[in-house]
């Protein structure tokens, strides 16, 4: 009975994230179907059936179903996996850090039973999100009157749900084994983002194509479930690995010590020191350093993934694939490239923008920005912030320290991205202009600060870390994919100006250099949001 109550409480606290993802993807599917419906897609009528399959148009389906490839196959899969990671990293390690897990274990509840209950939460949240996406896909097709033909929407949703469960289980395993929520989220996020890139690149690289089978994200993408339906072999592999990771976390948790007290070392204090120590004065760690330290593992892992993996690591990939990229780009009609929001991948600027700067780098800077910003309101939720404010430390000082930590984390990840691309350019003689790399890095930083500041503003107004986090996720998802969709049609292109991603990417800073007007708009939005957070935070009652 106690475990049932714990399960209900945990699920009640997770519905916001799942709802934001389902509603956002549903809205994007409606938008995508509407945009595609307004375009002249008659060119698809003459395509060979084999090419239609490669492009993701199932037999008997209208070309508008291409929207599902972008909204579900890409956006939905990444968003669901991100939710799985957030839940998996938090259910045990988050409770442990908040010092609430000990209260549960003080009851007649064994560690094994408690951790099994937490693992079940991950499965149920991912399952509910999968069902929601499936329902949203069917409803959007009915609302827009799209002919789905032999499109396997349910199979696609089940496949992406298994992918989300796998990455959530990885976060659960690492976080539960170590008691470090940020480390679990960082490792799983790095695997997800690297896998998303490698799953598309390795099959195009003949000498290394066989290595793609070891990339977890490839187990999802290779199924092409929208066209071919579920592949039992790949699906069983996804689920089996997810179950194995959950079992490892379940087995290890009962035999390790709980992290109920901060370590004696400085490094340990920076990772785990409770908020009351923030008022120790100049000899202790600064407020900003401690705010940064809460999410330091996530920040460093994502910075390394972008700088080394998606920067320097792509140098030899581009050199090897360069002849094939030029041939493919020359053979594909320009309309197709515009339809999928891609540029000229045969150029180094187009390749690095498409593989690194287009989606992966923005996702990383937004992840670290919201992790740091939401950390303040998590401390408020857990009742530790009041102890800090009872010392001579004002609300404005605490909020300013959090804002500085957010800027620091975002800058670190953005600069690591730029340095990685510059390193690839120097080491592998790739013709990327250093000034243009710096300009693209500045655009990336400005984007992260603008959207991260929006999360800080919402958190300051509500005191809810989950609301702040999912505000950033919603703006990121809708902003990126919405802008890409709206630009496809001249009738809707102007509306893309409402998205922060328009000011990030529309003028191709990696190719043409920084646009100070667009950077200025993003930085001004960030400044306004941060400034607006102070009076809201000062006048709001704390969530005791």
N, C-alpha and C positions, 0 to 999 in steps of 0.2 A: 504493500500500500504506500509506504514511504517512497519507494522507487517510482511508482506511478505518479506521485505528486511531483517528484523531481523532474520526471520526463515532461510532464505537462508544463511545469515552470520554464524549463529550458526551451521547449518548443514555442511557448508564448513569447519569449524574448527574441525569437529568430524570424518571426513572420514578416517583419518590416523589410528586411533585405530581400527575401523571396518575392514579396509583393512588388517592390520597386523594380526588380528585374523583369518579372512577368508583365507588368503594366508597361514598362518602357519598351520591351521587345514587341509587345502587341501594337503599341502606337507606331513603332518603327516599321512593322510589317504593313500596317495600313498605309503609312506614308510611302513605303517602297512600292506597294502594289499600285497606289494612285499615281506615283511618278512614272512608273513603267507603262501604265495604261495611257498616259498622256503623250507618250513618245511613239514615233513611227518605228515599230519593230517588225515590219514586213520582211526585213532582210533575213529573219530567222526562218521564214517559210521555205526558203530555197536551200537551207543548210542540209548537208547529209546527216542522216540519223546518228552516225557515229560521232560527228562533231557536236551535235545537240547533246549527246550523252556526256561528252567531255565537259561541256559548258554547264551541265547541270540542269538541262531541260528534259524532264521525263517524257516518255512516249505519250502523246495525246494531250500534253499540258500546253497551256498558252505560255508565251514568252515571259509574261508577267511573273511566272513562278520563279524566274531568276531572282526575284526579291527574297525568296526563302533561302537561297544560297547565301546571300549576304546577311540577312537578318538572323537566321537560325544557324546555318552552318558555320558562320564566322562569329557574328556578334553574340548569338545565343550560347554557343559553345564556350566562348571565352568568359562570358558573364556568369554562366552557371558554374564553371570551374572556379572562377574567382570567389563565388559565394561558398562553394564547398571548401576552399582553402580557408576563408575567413572563419567559418564555423568549426572546421576541423582543428584549427590552431587554437581556438578559444575555449572549446567545451571543457577541457581539463586544465590546460596550462593557464588559461585566462582566469578560471575560478581559483586556481592555486595562487596566482599573483594577487588576486583580490582578497585573499585570505578567507574566502567563503567555503572552499572545499573542505577545510578542516572542520567546519561546523556540520557539514553533512556526514563526515566520517565519525564525528563524535556520537552520532546516533547509532542504533543497532544496524548499521549498514556496512558490509564488508567493502574493502577496496575493489575487489573483483566485480562485485555487483554494481558498484558505482561507476566504474570505468566502462563496463558493458552497457550501462544505461546511456552514458555519454556517447559511446560509439553508435548506438541506435539513433541518437539525435541527429548525427551526421547523415545517416542513411535516410531518415524520414524527411529531413529538410531538403536534401537533394531530390528525393523521390517526389515530394510535393511540388518543387520547382519544375521538375520535368513534366509532371501532369499539367501544371499551369501553362507551360510553354506549348504543349500539345493542344490544349484547349484553345489557347490564343491563336495558334496557327489555323485551326479549323474555323474558328469564328471569323478571323480576318478574311479568309477565302470566301466565306459565305457573305460577309458584309460587302466585299468588293466585287463579288460575282466572278472570281477568277476560276478558270477551268484548271483543276489540278491534275486531271488525267490519271496516269499511273504513278504520280508522285507519292512517295511513302513518307508522309509527314510524321506519322507515329513512329516509324522506324528511326527516322532522323532524331526525334526527340529522345527515344530510348537510348540510342547510341551516344548522344551528347550527355545524357544523364549518367551513363556508365563512365564516360570520360571525366565528368565533374566529380563523381564518387571516387575515382582513382586518385585524382589530385587532392581531394579533400582528405582521403585516407592517408596520403603521404604527409600532409600537414599535421594530421592527428597523430601519426606515428612519431614523427620527429619531436613535436611539441610535447607529447605525453611522455616520451622517453627522457627528455631533457628538462621538462618543466619550464621551457622557454617559448612563450607564444610567438615572439617576434622571429626567433630562429626557425620555428616550424613554418610560419607564413613565408619567410624569406626563401627557404629551400624549395618549398612547393611552388612558389611564384617563379623562381628561377627555372625550375624544370618545365613549368607550363610555357613560359615565354620562349625559352630556348627550343622547346619541342615544337612550338607553333611555327617557328622559322625553319628548323631543320626538317620538319615533316614535308615542307614544300621544296626545300633546296636539294636535299640529298638524292631524291629520285631523279633529279635533273643532272646529277653529277655521276657519270657512268662508273668511275672507279670506286665510288663510295655509296652507290645506290643501295647495296645490300645492308649497309649500316642503318638504314631508315627503319628496319624492322625492330630495332632496339629503342626507338623513340616513342614514349608513351602516347604522345599526341597523334602520331602516325597511325596508331591502332584505331583511332577514331576516324581520321580523315580518309584512310585507305578504303573504308567500307563504302563510301559514296552512297550512304543509306537513302538519300532522297531519290536517287535513280534506281538503285538495285535492291533496296530493302536491307534488312539486317543480315550481317554475315555472322553466323553462329560461332565460327572459330575465333574471330577477332573479339566478339562480344564476350565470349567465355574468358578470353585472356584478360580483357579489361576488368571484369568482375573478379576473377581469381586473384589478380595482383592486388586489387583494392581490398579484398577480404584478407589476404595475407598481411598487408600493411596494418589493417585494423587489429588483427590478431596479435601482431608483434607489439603494438602499443598496449593492448590489453594485458598481455603476458608480463611485460616489463614493469608496468605501473605499480602493481602490488609489491614489488620487491625493491623499489628504490625509495630513498628518503624524499619526503615532501620538502619543497622550498618554502619553509615557514619563517625563515629569518634571513636577512641579508648577509652576504659573505663578508669576511673580515678585510679582504683586500680592497684597494681603491677601485679596481675594475669591477669587482663584485658589487660594491656600493653603487657604482654608476649604473649597473644593470638592475639592481633590485632594491635600492634604498627607498624606504617609504617617504611619502611627501613631507612629514613633519621635520625631516632633516634638512629641508630646503632653507630653513631660516637660520642656518648655523653661522652665517657671516662669511667674511672673506676667506677664511681658512678652509671652508668646505667647498664642494663643487657648486658652480653657479646654477641659478635657476634654469638658464637656457641649456647648459650642458646636461643637466638631469632630464629635462624635457626631451632632449635629443636622444639621450641614452636609452629611454624606454623602447625606442624603435631602431636602435643602432644596428642590430643584426640584419633586419630587413633592409635598411638603407645600404649597408656595405655589400650585401649579397646582390642587390639589384644594380648597384653601381658597378660591381665587378662583372656581372652578367652583360651589362650594356657595353662597358668599356673594352673588356677582353673578348667576350663572345660575339656580341653584335657589332663591335667596332673592328678591332684588330683581327679577330677571327674570320671576318667576312672578306678580308683582303685576298687571301689565296683562293677563296671560293669564287670571287669575281674574276680573278685572273684566269682560272680554269674554265669558267663558263662563258667568258666574254665572247668567243666566236658564236656559240649557240644562242646567246642572248640577242646578238645583232641579227641573226637569221630569223629567230622567232618574231622579234619586233617588226622586222621588215615584212613578214608574211601575214601578220594580223592586221586587219583593217583598223584605221584610226578610231572608227566608231566603237569597236569592241573595247579598245583601251580606255576610252572615255566612259563607256558604260560601267566598267568595273572600277573606275576611279584610279586607274594606274597611269603612270607616265611612261617615258621612254626608258625601259629597263636596260637598254643596250649601253647607255651612258653611265659613268660611275655615279653621277649625281642622282640619276633616276633609280639606280640599283640600291644605293645606300638609303635613299629616301623611302623606297618601297619596302625594304627589308627591315630597316631600323627606325627611321624617324617617322614613318607614316602612322604606325599604331603601337609598336612595342615601347618605344621611348616615352611617348605621352602616357601610356598606361603605367609605366614605372614611376615617373615623376608625380603623377596623381596619387599613386599608392603610397609613396613616402610622405607626400604633403598631408594627406588625410590621416595617415597613421599618427603623425606627430600632433596634428591639430586636435584630433579626437581624443588623444591621450589625456589632455587636461580635463575633459568632461567625463572621461572614465574614472579619473581620480575623484571627481565630484560625486559621481554615482556611487562610488564605493565608500564614501564618507570620510576620506582622508584629507580632502582639501580644506575642510573647516579647521582642522588642526593647524594647517599652515597659516591660514588667515587670522588665527588667534595670536600669532606672533606678529612682530612689526613688519609684516609683509602685506602690502595692499593688493587688491584685485587687479589693478592696472598693471602692477609690476609682474604678477604671475601671467597675465594674458600677454603682455609684451614679451616675456621670456619665451612663451609658447610660439608666438609669431616669429621671433628670431630663430628659434629652433627649426620651425617649418621652412623658413628661408634658407637656412644652412643645409638642411637635408635635401631640399629641392635643388639647390645650387650644386651640391656634391654630385648628385645623380646626373644632372644636365651636363656638367663639366666633364664627368667621366665619359659620357656619350661622345662629346666633341673630341676629347683626347683620343678615344678609341678610333674614331674615323680618321683623325689626323695621323695616328700611328699606322693605320692600314695604308694610308696614302704614301707615307714616307717609306715604310718597309717594303712595300710591294709596287712602288713606282706607279701609283694610281693618280690620275690627274684630277685631284680635288683641291680647289683653291682654299688655302688656310683661312683667308678672311671670310669666305663663304661658309666654311665650317663654323667659324666663330659666330657668324650671323644666325645660322640655323640653331646653334646652341643657345643663343640669346632668345630666339623665338620660343624654343622649348622651355627655357626657364620662365619666361613671361607667362606662357600658357599654364604651367604648373602653379605659379603663384596666384594667377587670377582665379582658377577653379578651386585651388586649395583654400584661398582666402574666403571664397563663398562658403565652404564647409565650416571655416572658423566662425564666420558671421552667424550661420544657422545654429551652430553649437552654442555660441554666446547667448543667442536669443532663447534657446530651448533647454540648454543644459544636458542634452541627450547626445551621447557619443554616437549611437547608432544612427540617429537622424542626420548628424553631421557627415558621417561616413557615406551613407547611402545617397545623400544629396550630391556629393562629389561623384559617386558612381553614376547616378542618373544623368548629371550634366555631361559627364565624360562620354557615356554611351550615346545619348541622344545627340550631343554636339558633334561627335565624330561621324557617326553613321548617318545622322540626319543631314549634315552638311554635304556629305558625299552623295547622298541620294538627290538632294535638292539641286545640286549643280548639274545633274544629268539632263535636265530639261530646261530650255530657255524660259518656259513659263513660270518656273519655280526658282530659278537660279538666284534671284535677288534675295530670297528669304534666307539663303545660307549666311548672309551678313549678320544674322541674329546669333549665330553660333560662334563661340570663342575660337573654334578650329578654323574658321574662315581667316582670322587674323594670324593664325599660326602657320597655315600651309598654302593659302591660295596664291601667294606670289612667289612660291618656290624659293625660299631663302638659301637652300643648299646650292641652287643653281645660279641665282642672281644676287645673293647676298642679303644682308639685313634690310628690312623695311622699317624705318624708325617710326613711321606713323602707326603701323599695326602693332609694333612692340609697345609704343606709347599707350595705345588703347588698352592693351592687356594689363600693363603695369598700372595704369590709372584705375582700372576696374579693381585690381588687387588692393591698391591703396585705399580706395573708397570703402571696400568691404572690410578691410582691417580697421580703418578708422571708425566705421559704423559699429564694429563689434564692441568697442570699449564702452560707450554709454549703455548699450544693451546689457553687457555683462555686469556693469557696475550697479545697475538698478534692478536686476533680477534677483529674486530669492533663490538661494542655493537649494539644490535637491538634497536635503539632509537624509 
